[in-house]
């Protein structure tokens, strides 16, 4: 567990993990939402050559890549457009329907082990697009599946795919995440808090947080 004084410090710590993975030429799964943007921006400023790495997405909304809700669009603006040498990019084709996009991504992921699964935690305890009680939490024979979301349909990596990563890293900041962080890291693993189920099986799991989000943990 890495606890920074504030959200900015946590973003810098998370950026270091991203840069280490990129420099080592790892397969990296990125997350969406507002929390990771500063981490991506810091990572771009720390390392301009990402050509050894390959980027994937932990989940994606089924919208075109230019849509403001697209996780790919976020990563492009905060990271890809800011670096000199690009990684190989494996985006979810969100312009397809969820089942077709998930099938395509599942096929593309065959034989891939993530070096870094970079994840967030929602206030309800979800991570990627694995929401509380989601059927996707029980999928063992796919690497990516379609999943319902609160706004639009989505594609998400499955728990086995995420847990196979060499490093699973969560970034959570702000007091609105404190209860979810407590349940995910101090409570019993449960499908009602999906983030509690995602741990690296044969690698390391890292929680990067600020003091506000870590308020419910014994430090």
Secondary structure as UniProt FT lines:
FT   STRAND          2..4
FT   HELIX           7..23
FT   TURN            24..25
FT   STRAND          27..30
FT   TURN            35..36
FT   HELIX           37..46
FT   TURN            51..52
FT   STRAND          54..57
FT   STRAND          59..61
FT   TURN            65..66
FT   TURN            68..69
FT   HELIX           71..78
FT   HELIX           80..82
FT   STRAND          88..89
FT   TURN            94..95
FT   HELIX           98..108
FT   TURN            109..111
FT   STRAND          116..120
FT   TURN            123..124
FT   TURN            128..129
FT   TURN            132..133
FT   HELIX           135..138
FT   STRAND          144..147
FT   STRAND          154..157
FT   HELIX           159..163
FT   STRAND          167..172
FT   HELIX           175..177
FT   HELIX           178..186
FT   TURN            191..192
FT   HELIX           194..197
FT   STRAND          204..210
FT   TURN            211..216
//
